[in-house]
């Protein structure tokens, strides 16, 4: 079993929670929470079409709901911890580079907190 946690900024805000609260509790959230449950159960064994490796140890969790397609970027941490950095609604074929850069920046901040050198 894996532990899925959401990245929190230094000011205490959580980008994933902020994103989720704006989504439909009936048309989006159940699908997304189910996908997180699958990630918790299967971790790095979860494969396409649910997960894609974006390179540089950043992964995307793919979720399709009634309202569209959503992506949640994450990375693996020490042990069986998965850290979800943030989510966004898919509007293009590829993950936009700024979204990947944001996940990398959040990972850097997370590692700095624990004194880990990537």
N, C-alpha and C positions, 0 to 999 in steps of 0.2 A: 504494500500500500504506500502511496506517495502522499506528501503533504503539499497542498496548493495554497500559496499565500499571495496576497496582493501587495505590490510595492507601495510604500508610502513615502511621500516627499518629506523633506526636513520640516516643513510647516504642518505636518500631520495629515495633509490632504492625500486622498487615495484616487489616482486617476481612473482606476478600474471601477471603483464604487461610484465615482462621479458620472462615469459614462453609463453604467448600468441603471442608475436611478432615473435617467431620462428616457429609458426604453419602456415599452409596453409590458406591464406585469403579466398580461395574459398571452400576448402574441410574440413576445421576444424572450423574456426572462426565463420561462421554463425550459426552452430549448438550450439557452446559454448555460443555465445551471446544470442541466443534464450533461452538456459537453464537458464542463468542469469536473463533474463526477466521473466521467469516462477517463479524463486525464488523471484524476486521483487514483483510479483503479489500475490503469495500464501504464502510466508514466511514459518512459522512453520507448515502450513497446507499441504505443499508439501510432499508427501510420496513416498514409494517405487513404482516403480522401479527407481524413479528420485533421491531420497535422502536416505541415510542410517545414522543412529545414531551410531557413533563409540564408544560411551561411553565418560565419562569425559567432556560432553557438547561440543564435537567436532563432526561435521557432514561432510559427503561427498556428494557432488553434482556429480551425475554420468552422463556423456555425451558420447554418441556414435556418431562417425563421420565416414566419408568414410575411413579415415586413421587409425581408431582404437578407443579404449576406453580411455577416459580421466577422471580424478578425480580432483575435487577442494575441498579443505578442508576449513571449515568455522566454525564460532561460532556466537552466538547471543549476541548483546550488548544492552545497555540501550535503552528502547523504542523499536522502530521497525527497529533497525539497525542490519544488517548482515555484518560481516567482513570476507571476503575471504582471507585466509592466503597465499595460494599458490596452484599451480596445478602440475600435473604430468601425464604421460602416464601410463596406467594400463598395467602391465606386469605379475602380479601374481594374484592368486585367491583372496587373502586378501590384505588389505591396509598394506604396509610394516610399521613395527613399527617405523622406523626412520622418515617416513613421518608424522605419528601421533605425534611423539615427537616434530617435527619441528613446527607443528601447535600449540601445547601446549606452546612451547617457544615463538612463535610470539604472542600468546594471553597474556602470562605473560608480555611481553614487552608493549603491547598495554594497558593493565590494569595499569601498572606502570605509563605510561604517564598521565593517568587520575586520578591517586591516588586511584584506586579501588582495594580492597582486595577481591579476589575470594572466 
